[in-house]
């Protein structure tokens, strides 16, 4: 868990210190999140948690299914979009809402074990996300931590 | 960035470094403040960087901040040296609106309101998860032939196709360009509404402004109509994702540089450009078929509620329009006809009277342009004009003015539902909790948007529609 500060170099990041794993960013039509993590893997974990948190809440229902996803990308920006897109794809075709993630990642590859529950066991928290966009996508290091902002089409 | 008023309905963004053309925003004194409050003008300027863009980077009166293109953005690129950009179409390829007429009036609806809304509630799949009405084995036919394939499998009527943009089948569809992942995502969603701002709404024709056009369209005051707003579901979303990934790499090979990666683009005349347009057309076919099948379900629902046959209810298609597509069209540029690729991202094609692509019975008055409002507010039927100043394009809706996050803080979904019900509007949401994100206060004044369309010559008013019941995605 990290904090986004007013000194964050990322456009759209929250202007005040917020001690949460991820921050929901306002957007007129869509929605976005900003997250931090000590490693790329932890950053991806927070982004994935945020993405599914925007769509659904799961109360007291332990994850009962898991999937594995392997992603290889050209850049760290692509890795963010590709990994989240792959999780979105698996969520939709398998009717799952993912709640827990174990991620082993470099700047250009990720091995994800995602665990979750059947979509029928989840309560909608927001409209389903259609896709992960490249709009205002930002990934960088600040004070020894990785930070990113990602916007989604809903 | 300076946005300058040049007339009562036009604001301009002058060319600056990298912009190949100026920006042009259609708006009004009452709407422009919200336009300037978000980042949509910056996106209008960004689109002006696209290679081969012709005329200007346009924004319709319902413009708001999107991703890559602003929502409400229109850009025409020259066929010979211009680019095609998936960001100018969006993830929900061929999202659009379909309007059905009926032989019912408002009293008929009120007398059977409960049964009609219950039937629609049960028959229109929506929200998270799978649940399309049509079997997944139709996917191949639908990608090839769109609404025509759905008709061949027993949905809708032959007449429906004639009242559909492109007759409900996009030319140049290349199902081979659709990935297995996109098919996996979409094949169980054929005939489903989706979520977010998608809906099926029962409405009444509130006021007719142009009797001749209304008659040609099949509309009359007091008539009950059904409006359906949805798109290509997961198949389109995945196709755009897949194509953007490919284009992000390919555009560098063509030496193309854009200010927002979401504007990734390649030459129209290139293997990648042709592949995208083929995949986009196949995805569009999914969307045409999706709305066609949902219209069939709505007719069945009304028939079951009223104990009548669908034919007896006169629920003929008024028209079906897309508002997320890129299309090769011929337009007058500097006094000569030029083939261009018109990107409409949250904008509706609006062909004027006499256009050869319109069905013969609509040709004298122009193309119906459908502008849905939000729950609780009016919607509009407009018609294409002779001298549209933006490559035959008009608004596609009211346009958001408030983020989902902010809208949720204004009122609970339950309160929004109670408010609508107190105004006599029945609401059947996929989730009551999510209603507040789509509440009327989250959108611009749709009457003001229609006014700008009319006054700017984008499309002329034909009829105003008033909501009676909403089935919300």
Boltz contact constraints between the chains, C-beta under 6 A:
constraints:
  - contact:
      token1: [A, 24]
      token2: [B, 405]
      max_distance: 6.0
  - contact:
      token1: [A, 26]
      token2: [B, 403]
      max_distance: 6.0
  - contact:
      token1: [A, 26]
      token2: [B, 405]
      max_distance: 6.0
  - contact:
      token1: [A, 27]
      token2: [B, 403]
      max_distance: 6.0
  - contact:
      token1: [A, 28]
      token2: [B, 38]
      max_distance: 6.0
  - contact:
      token1: [A, 28]
      token2: [B, 64]
      max_distance: 6.0
  - contact:
      token1: [A, 28]
      token2: [B, 65]
      max_distance: 6.0
  - contact:
      token1: [A, 28]
      token2: [B, 400]
      max_distance: 6.0
  - contact:
      token1: [A, 28]
      token2: [B, 403]
      max_distance: 6.0
  - contact:
      token1: [A, 29]
      token2: [B, 64]
      max_distance: 6.0
  - contact:
      token1: [A, 29]
      token2: [B, 66]
      max_distance: 6.0
  - contact:
      token1: [A, 29]
      token2: [B, 71]
      max_distance: 6.0
  - contact:
      token1: [A, 29]
      token2: [B, 400]
      max_distance: 6.0
  - contact:
      token1: [A, 31]
      token2: [B, 404]
      max_distance: 6.0
  - contact:
      token1: [A, 85]
      token2: [B, 241]
      max_distance: 6.0
  - contact:
      token1: [A, 89]
      token2: [B, 181]
      max_distance: 6.0
  - contact:
      token1: [A, 92]
      token2: [B, 185]
      max_distance: 6.0
  - contact:
      token1: [A, 92]
      token2: [B, 234]
      max_distance: 6.0
  - contact:
      token1: [A, 93]
      token2: [B, 184]
      max_distance: 6.0
  - contact:
      token1: [A, 93]
      token2: [B, 185]
      max_distance: 6.0
  - contact:
      token1: [A, 95]
      token2: [B, 129]
      max_distance: 6.0
  - contact:
      token1: [A, 119]
      token2: [B, 128]
      max_distance: 6.0
  - contact:
      token1: [A, 119]
      token2: [B, 129]
      max_distance: 6.0
  - contact:
      token1: [A, 124]
      token2: [B, 431]
      max_distance: 6.0
  - contact:
      token1: [A, 124]
      token2: [B, 434]
      max_distance: 6.0
  - contact:
      token1: [A, 127]
      token2: [B, 195]
      max_distance: 6.0
  - contact:
      token1: [A, 127]
      token2: [B, 196]
      max_distance: 6.0
  - contact:
      token1: [A, 128]
      token2: [B, 128]
      max_distance: 6.0
  - contact:
      token1: [A, 128]
      token2: [B, 195]
      max_distance: 6.0
  - contact:
      token1: [A, 130]
      token2: [B, 91]
      max_distance: 6.0
  - contact:
      token1: [A, 130]
      token2: [B, 237]
      max_distance: 6.0
  - contact:
      token1: [A, 131]
      token2: [B, 91]
      max_distance: 6.0
  - contact:
      token1: [A, 131]
      token2: [B, 237]
      max_distance: 6.0
  - contact:
      token1: [A, 131]
      token2: [B, 241]
      max_distance: 6.0
  - contact:
      token1: [A, 133]
      token2: [B, 67]
      max_distance: 6.0
  - contact:
      token1: [A, 133]
      token2: [B, 262]
      max_distance: 6.0
  - contact:
      token1: [A, 134]
      token2: [B, 261]
      max_distance: 6.0
  - contact:
      token1: [A, 134]
      token2: [B, 262]
      max_distance: 6.0
  - contact:
      token1: [A, 135]
      token2: [B, 67]
      max_distance: 6.0
  - contact:
      token1: [A, 135]
      token2: [B, 68]
      max_distance: 6.0
  - contact:
      token1: [A, 135]
      token2: [B, 262]
      max_distance: 6.0
  - contact:
      token1: [A, 151]
      token2: [B, 67]
      max_distance: 6.0
  - contact:
      token1: [A, 153]
      token2: [B, 91]
      max_distance: 6.0
  - contact:
      token1: [A, 154]
      token2: [B, 196]
      max_distance: 6.0
